[in-house]
C-alpha cells in the first residue's frame, strides 16, 4: 500500500476519533444546558436554598464553591510553583529525586475519597478545624498539587538554556535568573496548571463532603462549614429533591467553569505575547 494512502488513512482515523470525542462532549454539555438554562433565574442566583434545596436558590452554595476553590488555589500555588522550581532548577539527578517524583505521580492517581478520608481524620478531627472551608481548602490543595507541579515543571523546561547561561554570565545569581528570566518566560504554563487545578477543585465531590460539610448557610469565615455546587448537585440528584434545581445547578456549574477557562486562556494568550 502506498505510504501516502496509509498516512491519509491514519490521519482520517485520528480525525474520526477526535470528531467522536468532540461530539460526545457537545452532546453532554448541550443536554445539560438545554435542560438547565430555562430554570436559571434571578431568584435562583440570589436566593438561599430552602427545604434542603428543593426550593429557593443557591447563592450561598455559589459563594461557598468560590470560597473553597480560592482557598485551595492560594495554598497550592506557591507550594506547587516552588516545588517545580526546585525540581527543574536546583535538584540534582539521583535516587532521592526520582523517589520524590514517583510519589508525586502516585499522589495524582489517588482517588479523591482517600484524600477526603485523610482530610477528615487529620484536619477536621485531629487538628480540630471541624467541617470548614479551611479543611476543604487544605485537602483540595493536596489534590491539585501534582497537576500544578507537573505543569509548571514542564513549562520551565521549555525555557532555552541559553537564557539561563546569558543571565549568569552577566553576573546574576541563580535565584535572580530564575525570578527575572525563567519564570517570566513560562507564566502561561503556570496559569495552565492553575486552570486545571481550579477545574478539579470546583468539580470535586467526595473529598469536599468529608471536609467542608454540607451547611446551606452563607460562609462568613474560613472556619465556617459550607456546601459547594458539586456537593449540592450530588445531593439534589441522589435524593431526587428537584429535577429543575438539579439541571439548573449543573448548567450553572458548567457555565462558571467555561467562564473561568475562557478568561484564563485569554490571560494566558496575553502573557505569552509579552
C-alpha positions as CSV (number, residue, x, y, z in Angstrom):
1,X,0.0,0.0,0.0
2,X,1.2,3.5,-0.8
3,X,2.7,5.4,2.1
4,X,0.6,8.4,1.2
5,X,-2.6,6.3,1.4
6,X,-1.5,4.9,4.8
7,X,-0.8,8.4,6.0
8,X,-4.2,9.7,4.9
9,X,-5.8,6.6,6.5
10,X,-4.2,7.2,9.8
11,X,-5.0,10.9,9.6
12,X,-8.6,10.1,8.8
13,X,-8.8,7.7,11.7
14,X,-7.4,10.2,14.2
15,X,-9.8,12.8,12.8
16,X,-12.7,10.5,13.3
17,X,-11.8,9.7,16.9
18,X,-11.4,13.4,17.6
19,X,-14.8,14.2,16.0
20,X,-16.5,11.4,18.1
21,X,-14.9,12.8,21.3
22,X,-15.9,16.3,20.4
23,X,-19.4,15.1,19.5
24,X,-19.9,13.3,22.9
25,X,-18.6,16.4,24.7
26,X,-21.0,18.7,22.9
27,X,-23.9,16.2,23.4
28,X,-23.3,16.1,27.2
29,X,-22.8,19.8,27.6
30,X,-25.7,20.6,25.3
31,X,-28.1,18.3,27.0
32,X,-27.3,19.8,30.4
33,X,-27.5,23.4,29.2
34,X,-30.8,22.8,27.3
35,X,-32.4,21.2,30.4
36,X,-30.9,23.6,32.9
37,X,-30.7,27.2,31.5
38,X,-34.5,27.6,31.4
39,X,-34.6,27.0,35.1
40,X,-31.9,29.6,35.9
41,X,-33.5,32.8,37.1
42,X,-32.5,35.9,39.2
43,X,-34.2,34.3,42.2
44,X,-32.3,31.1,41.7
45,X,-29.0,33.0,41.7
46,X,-29.7,35.3,44.6
47,X,-31.9,33.4,47.0
48,X,-30.9,30.9,49.7
49,X,-31.9,27.2,49.5
50,X,-35.0,26.1,51.3
51,X,-36.2,22.6,52.1
52,X,-32.7,21.1,51.6
53,X,-32.5,22.7,48.2
54,X,-35.9,21.7,46.8
55,X,-37.0,25.3,46.8
56,X,-35.2,28.7,46.7
57,X,-31.9,29.4,45.1
58,X,-28.2,28.6,45.5
59,X,-26.5,31.9,46.3
60,X,-24.7,30.6,49.5
61,X,-23.7,27.5,47.5
62,X,-22.1,29.6,44.8
63,X,-20.2,31.7,47.3
64,X,-19.1,28.5,49.2
65,X,-17.8,27.0,45.9
66,X,-15.7,30.1,45.1
67,X,-14.5,30.4,48.7
68,X,-13.3,26.8,48.9
69,X,-11.7,26.9,45.5
70,X,-9.9,30.2,46.2
71,X,-8.5,28.9,49.5
72,X,-7.2,25.8,47.8
73,X,-5.5,27.8,45.0
74,X,-4.0,30.3,47.4
75,X,-2.4,27.4,49.4
76,X,-1.4,25.2,46.5
77,X,0.1,27.8,44.1
78,X,3.2,28.9,46.0
79,X,3.9,25.4,47.1
80,X,3.5,23.9,43.7
81,X,5.5,26.6,41.9
82,X,8.3,26.4,44.5
83,X,8.4,22.6,44.2
84,X,8.6,22.8,40.4
85,X,11.4,25.3,40.5
86,X,13.4,23.1,42.9
87,X,12.9,20.0,40.7
88,X,13.7,21.9,37.5
89,X,16.5,24.3,38.5
90,X,18.1,23.2,41.7
91,X,17.7,19.4,42.3
92,X,20.5,17.1,41.2
93,X,19.5,13.9,39.5
94,X,19.6,10.9,41.8
95,X,17.6,8.3,43.6
96,X,16.1,10.6,46.1
97,X,14.7,13.0,43.4
98,X,13.4,10.0,41.4
99,X,11.6,8.7,44.5
100,X,10.1,12.1,45.2
101,X,8.9,12.4,41.6
102,X,7.5,8.9,41.7
103,X,5.4,9.6,44.8
104,X,4.3,12.9,43.3
105,X,2.9,11.0,40.3
106,X,1.3,8.4,42.7
107,X,-0.3,11.3,44.5
108,X,-2.0,12.4,41.3
109,X,-3.7,9.0,40.9
110,X,-5.0,8.5,44.4
111,X,-8.9,8.5,44.5
112,X,-10.4,11.7,45.8
113,X,-12.3,9.8,48.5
114,X,-8.9,8.8,50.0
115,X,-7.9,12.5,50.2
116,X,-11.3,13.2,51.8
117,X,-10.8,10.5,54.4
118,X,-7.3,11.8,55.2
119,X,-8.6,15.4,55.4
120,X,-11.4,14.4,57.7
121,X,-9.1,12.4,60.0
122,X,-6.3,15.0,60.1
123,X,-7.8,18.5,59.5
124,X,-11.3,18.0,60.7
125,X,-10.7,15.7,63.7
126,X,-7.0,15.7,64.7
127,X,-6.4,19.5,64.3
128,X,-9.9,20.3,65.4
129,X,-10.7,22.5,62.4
130,X,-14.1,20.9,62.0
131,X,-16.1,20.8,58.8
132,X,-15.0,24.1,57.3
133,X,-13.7,26.0,54.3
134,X,-10.1,25.8,55.5
135,X,-10.3,22.0,56.0
136,X,-11.7,21.6,52.5
137,X,-9.2,24.1,51.0
138,X,-6.2,22.3,52.5
139,X,-7.5,18.9,51.3
140,X,-8.1,20.2,47.8
141,X,-4.7,21.9,47.7
142,X,-3.1,18.5,48.2
143,X,-5.2,17.1,45.4
144,X,-4.2,19.7,42.8
145,X,-0.5,20.0,43.8
146,X,0.7,17.2,41.5
147,X,-1.0,18.8,38.5
148,X,0.4,22.2,39.3
149,X,3.9,20.9,39.9
150,X,4.0,18.9,36.7
151,X,2.5,21.7,34.5
152,X,4.9,24.3,35.9
153,X,7.9,22.0,35.7
154,X,7.2,21.1,32.0
155,X,6.8,24.8,31.3
156,X,10.2,25.6,33.0
157,X,11.8,23.1,30.8
158,X,10.7,24.9,27.7
159,X,12.8,27.9,28.6
160,X,16.1,27.8,26.5
161,X,19.3,27.0,28.4
162,X,20.9,30.0,26.7
163,X,18.6,32.3,28.6
164,X,20.0,31.0,31.9
165,X,23.6,31.0,30.7
166,X,23.3,34.6,29.4
167,X,21.8,35.7,32.7
168,X,24.5,34.0,34.8
169,X,27.2,35.3,32.5
170,X,26.0,38.9,33.2
171,X,26.6,38.4,36.9
172,X,23.1,37.4,38.1
173,X,22.7,34.9,40.8
174,X,20.8,31.6,40.4
175,X,17.7,32.9,42.1
176,X,17.8,36.2,40.2
177,X,18.0,34.2,37.0
178,X,15.0,32.1,38.0
179,X,12.9,35.0,39.2
180,X,13.7,37.6,36.5
181,X,14.4,35.4,33.4
182,X,13.0,31.9,33.7
183,X,9.7,32.5,35.4
184,X,8.5,35.4,33.2
185,X,9.1,33.2,30.2
186,X,6.7,30.5,31.4
187,X,3.9,32.4,33.0
188,X,1.4,30.9,30.6
189,X,2.4,27.4,31.7
190,X,1.9,28.2,35.4
191,X,-1.5,29.6,34.5
192,X,-2.4,26.4,32.6
193,X,-1.7,24.4,35.8
194,X,-3.9,26.8,37.7
195,X,-6.7,26.3,35.2
196,X,-6.5,22.5,35.6
197,X,-6.4,22.8,39.4
198,X,-9.4,25.1,39.5
199,X,-11.3,22.8,37.3
200,X,-10.6,19.8,39.6
201,X,-11.3,21.8,42.8
202,X,-14.7,23.1,41.5
203,X,-15.9,19.7,40.4
204,X,-14.7,17.7,43.4
205,X,-17.4,16.0,45.5
206,X,-16.2,13.2,47.7
207,X,-13.3,15.0,49.4
208,X,-15.4,18.1,49.9
209,X,-18.3,16.2,51.5
210,X,-15.9,14.8,54.1
211,X,-14.1,18.0,55.0
212,X,-16.3,21.0,54.2
213,X,-19.6,19.6,55.3
214,X,-23.0,20.4,53.8
215,X,-24.2,23.6,55.5
216,X,-26.5,25.7,53.4
217,X,-25.7,28.9,55.2
218,X,-23.5,31.6,53.7
219,X,-19.9,31.1,54.9
220,X,-18.5,34.2,56.8
221,X,-15.0,32.9,57.7
222,X,-12.8,30.1,56.6
223,X,-13.8,28.2,59.7
224,X,-17.4,28.0,58.7
225,X,-19.0,25.0,57.1
226,X,-20.5,25.4,53.6
227,X,-21.7,23.4,50.6
228,X,-20.1,23.5,47.1
229,X,-22.1,23.3,43.9
230,X,-20.8,19.8,43.1
231,X,-21.9,18.5,46.5
232,X,-25.3,20.4,46.2
233,X,-25.8,18.8,42.7
234,X,-25.0,15.4,44.0
235,X,-27.4,15.8,46.9
236,X,-30.2,17.1,44.7
237,X,-29.7,14.3,42.1
238,X,-29.2,11.4,44.6
239,X,-32.2,12.3,46.8
240,X,-34.5,13.3,43.9
241,X,-35.4,16.6,45.5
242,X,-35.9,18.6,42.3
243,X,-35.1,17.8,38.7
244,X,-35.4,21.5,37.8
245,X,-32.9,22.6,40.5
246,X,-30.6,19.7,39.7
247,X,-30.3,20.6,36.0
248,X,-30.1,24.4,36.8
249,X,-27.2,23.8,39.2
250,X,-25.4,21.5,36.7
251,X,-25.8,24.1,33.9
252,X,-24.6,26.9,36.1
253,X,-21.6,24.9,37.2
254,X,-20.7,24.3,33.5
255,X,-21.1,28.0,32.7
256,X,-18.9,29.0,35.6
257,X,-16.2,26.6,34.5
258,X,-16.4,27.8,30.9
259,X,-16.1,31.4,32.0
260,X,-13.1,30.7,34.2
261,X,-11.4,28.7,31.4
262,X,-12.1,31.4,28.8
263,X,-10.7,34.2,31.0
264,X,-7.7,32.1,31.9
265,X,-7.0,31.2,28.3
266,X,-7.3,34.9,27.3
267,X,-4.9,36.0,30.0
268,X,-2.6,33.1,29.1
269,X,-2.5,34.3,25.5
270,X,-1.8,37.8,26.5
271,X,1.1,36.7,28.8
272,X,2.5,34.5,26.0
273,X,2.7,37.5,23.7
274,X,4.6,39.7,26.2
